């Protein structure tokens, strides 16, 4: 295999690797955003006065 063909193959592999890294970076950013949004929703839904006592009237 000549040097030019090997160079092309190596560059193609590098481009594929860069695309995979970018895709994983985007997925990680999306997961971070979703987890932050979920934590925010959970904090907003909490009502501290509910669930702390039981009414025992009968």
N, C-alpha and C positions, 0 to 999 in steps of 0.2 A: 504494500500500500504506500502510495507516495505521500509526501509531506502535506500537500494541498488538501488531499482527501481527508487525511487525519485531522487537519486543522478545522475543516468544515464539520466533521463529526463531533469534535470536541466543543466547538461553538454551539452546535445544536443541543448538545447535552447541557451545556451551561445555560442556554435560554430556557430549556425545559425546567431545570432546577430553579432558576429565578422565578419562573411562573408558578411553580409549586410553592415556593416560599411566600410569594405574594398572596396566593390563594389561602394559605394557612394563616398568614397575618390578618387577612380580612376576616376569616372565620373566628380567629381569636378576638378581634375587636368587636365583632358582633356578639360573641358569647359574653364578653365583659359588659357590653351595653345592656344585654338582656338580663344579666344577673343584677346589675345596678338598678334597672327598672323594677325588677321583681322585689328587691330589698326595699325600694322606695314604696311600692304598693303595699308591702307587708307592714311597713312602719305607719302608713296612712290608715290602714284598716284596723289597727290596734286601738281598742277602747279600754283604757286602764280601769274604768269603774265596773266593767262587766266581767263576770266570772270569778269574783273575789269572795262572794258570800252566797249562802243558800237560804232561801226562805223556807221555814219549817212550819207553815200554818196548815192545820188540818181540820 
